[in-house]
Amino acid sequence: MEQFASYGHAIASLALWAILVPVLSALSTRGRTAEKRCDCGKPKRDYSDPVYRTERAFMNAVETSGPFVAATLAAILTVVLTFRALAS
């Protein structure tokens, strides 16, 4: 487990990301009204509307979650596997 010690910050960022996305999800549903929604249920595009902006922040977080998690785990596992191969 000592090979993971230098990646504490990366593992902590994954944990914080796992908390941030549900918080943004809860915030993105507040303040929606039928008049300000499109037929699809999303807020109408209006950058001065805080409801639209929080929805976009949530969707941006969802869209970047996969690449962020994949890149972080790939970096950690690459070094761990390299360390293990060099140790044997």
C-alpha positions as CSV (number, residue, x, y, z in Angstrom):
1,M,0.0,0.0,0.0
2,E,3.0,2.3,0.3
3,Q,3.0,2.8,-3.5
4,F,-0.4,4.7,-3.1
5,A,1.0,7.1,-0.5
6,S,2.2,9.6,-3.0
7,Y,-1.3,9.6,-4.7
8,G,-3.2,10.7,-1.6
9,H,-4.1,14.0,-3.2
10,A,-5.4,12.2,-6.3
11,I,-7.5,9.8,-4.3
12,A,-8.9,12.7,-2.2
13,S,-9.8,14.6,-5.4
14,L,-11.8,11.5,-6.6
15,A,-13.6,11.4,-3.2
16,L,-14.4,15.2,-3.4
17,W,-15.6,14.8,-7.0
18,A,-18.0,12.0,-5.8
19,I,-19.4,14.5,-3.3
20,L,-19.5,17.5,-5.7
21,V,-21.6,15.9,-8.4
22,P,-24.6,15.0,-6.2
23,V,-24.5,18.4,-4.6
24,L,-24.6,20.0,-8.1
25,S,-27.4,17.7,-9.0
26,A,-29.5,18.8,-6.0
27,L,-28.8,22.5,-6.7
28,S,-29.6,22.2,-10.4
29,T,-33.2,21.1,-9.8
30,R,-34.0,24.1,-7.5
31,G,-36.0,27.0,-8.9
32,R,-37.4,25.3,-12.0
33,T,-40.7,26.5,-13.2
34,A,-42.9,25.3,-16.1
35,E,-42.6,28.6,-17.9
36,K,-38.8,28.6,-18.0
37,R,-38.5,25.0,-19.3
38,C,-38.1,23.6,-22.8
39,D,-40.2,20.7,-24.0
40,C,-37.4,18.3,-23.0
41,G,-37.6,19.5,-19.4
42,K,-34.3,21.4,-19.3
43,P,-34.2,25.1,-18.5
44,K,-34.4,27.5,-21.5
45,R,-31.1,29.0,-22.6
46,D,-30.8,32.3,-20.7
47,Y,-27.3,33.0,-19.3
48,S,-28.7,35.6,-16.9
49,D,-30.9,33.0,-15.3
50,P,-29.2,31.3,-12.3
51,V,-31.4,28.2,-12.8
52,Y,-29.9,27.7,-16.3
53,R,-26.4,28.3,-15.1
54,T,-26.6,25.8,-12.3
55,E,-28.0,23.2,-14.7
56,R,-25.1,23.9,-17.0
57,A,-22.6,23.5,-14.1
58,F,-24.1,20.2,-13.3
59,M,-24.1,19.0,-16.9
60,N,-20.5,20.1,-17.3
61,A,-19.5,18.1,-14.2
62,V,-21.3,15.0,-15.5
63,E,-19.7,15.3,-18.9
64,T,-16.2,15.6,-17.5
65,S,-16.6,12.9,-14.8
66,G,-15.6,10.0,-17.1
67,P,-12.4,11.4,-18.5
68,F,-11.4,12.8,-15.1
69,V,-11.9,9.5,-13.3
70,A,-10.3,7.5,-16.1
71,A,-7.2,9.7,-16.3
72,T,-6.7,9.8,-12.6
73,L,-7.0,6.0,-12.1
74,A,-4.8,5.3,-15.2
75,A,-2.1,7.5,-13.8
76,I,-2.2,5.9,-10.4
77,L,-2.3,2.3,-11.8
78,T,0.4,3.0,-14.3
79,V,2.8,4.0,-11.6
80,V,1.7,1.2,-9.2
81,L,2.1,-1.5,-11.8
82,T,5.5,-0.1,-12.9
83,F,6.6,0.0,-9.2
84,R,5.5,-3.6,-8.7
85,A,7.3,-4.7,-11.9
86,L,10.5,-3.0,-10.8
87,A,10.3,-4.4,-7.3
88,S,10.1,-8.0,-8.5
